[in-house]
Amino acid sequence: MKTLPKEQHFETFSYLPPLTDAQIARQIQYTIDQGYFPCIEFNEKSDPTEYYWTMWKLPLFNATGPQEVLNEVQQCRSEYSNCYIRVVAFDNIKQCQVMSFIVHKPGTSGSNSSGYRY
C-alpha cells in the first residue's frame, strides 16, 4: 500500500483540493451571511505554533460582499507577497475567531493559495 506524499497542511481546507476563486468567494459570503466579520491577516510563517498574525487593517465590519474582502486580499498580497495571507472570521457575540483559511502562500505570485487568480 502506498502512502500519500508528505506535504505541509495549512489550517482549514488544507486537506481539500485547491479552492477556486468562486469557492473562496462563497466561503467569504458564508462568513458575512452568518454575521461574522471578515479580517485579513498576514505572517511570514504558517506554523501551527504561530498564534499571532499581523492584521491587515481593522476587521471589515461593513463588508457586504466577498469582492470587498478579495480586493483587500489583493492589496495585502501586493504589499506582502512574501507572506502567508489568510481570511479570518470573527464572531462578535462569542468574541472569538471562528474560522480562518489561507488565501495566499509565498512564492505563488499573482495567485491565491490554490494557484488561481482573483
N, C-alpha and C positions, 0 to 999 in steps of 0.2 A: 504494500500500500504506500502510495506516495503522499508526502505531506505538502501542504501549501508552502510557497517560498516565504521566508521571514521578511516582513515589511513592517514599518512603523505605522501605527494607527494613531489618529488624531481625533479625540473627543467623539461627540455624537456623529453618527452616519459614517464613520471611518471604515466600518465593516461592509458598507454597501459599495456598489459600483459608483463611479464619479457622478455627481449630480449635474444636471443640465442647468442652464440659466433659468429655464421655466420652473424647474423643481426648486431651485433656490428661491425664486420669487414667490412660489407657493408657500414655502416654509416661512418666509418673512410675512406674507399675508396672513398665515395662520397665527403668528405671534400677535399681529395687530388685531385680528378678529377676537383673540382671547382677552384682549385688554392689556396685554403686556407691552412694555416699552422696549423697542429695539435700541441697541447700542453697538458701536463698533469699537473693538479693542485690537491692539497690536502688540507683538512681542518678538524678540529675536529668536527665542526658543519656544518649543511647544511641548516640553517635557511634562509629564503628569505632576511633577513636583513644583512646576511653575504656577503658583497660585495667583500671583499679582501681575496683571497685564496693564498696559497703559491705555487709557481711554482716548479715543479719537473724538474730541468734543464731548459735550454732555449727551446723555441718552436722548434719543429723538422722540420727545414727548408728544410732538404734534404731527408725527408721521401718519399719513392717511393711506399710503400705498407703498408697495415694495420698491417702486422705482426711486423714490426719495432715498431709501436706505441704500440701494445699489449705487446711486450717484455718490453718496458719502463714502462707500467702499471704494469706488473708483478714485476719488480724491485721495483717500488714505493710501491706496496702493501706489498712486503716482508719486507720493512723497516718501513712503516707506516700503519700497519694493523689495527690500532685503529682509523684511519681517513677515511673520505669520500674521494673518488678519482673520478675525473671527467676528461673527454676529452673535450678540448675546441678547437674551430676552429677560427683562426684569419684571417681576410681579409686584405691583405697588401695594397690594393687600398684605401679602406674606413678607414683603420687604426682603426679597432674596432673588437670586438668579435662578431661573427655572429651565433655561435651555441655552446652549451655545453650540456653534459649529463653525469650522474653518471654511473661509471662502477664498483664501489666497495663501499659497505656500511660496517661500522664496525660490527664485530660480525659474519660476513659471511666468515670465514677463508677459503682461497683457492678458492674463487669464486668471480665472479663479482656481480654487484647489483642484478642480476636476479637469482643468485644461481648456475650458470653454471661455469664450469672450463675453463680456457684458454688452 
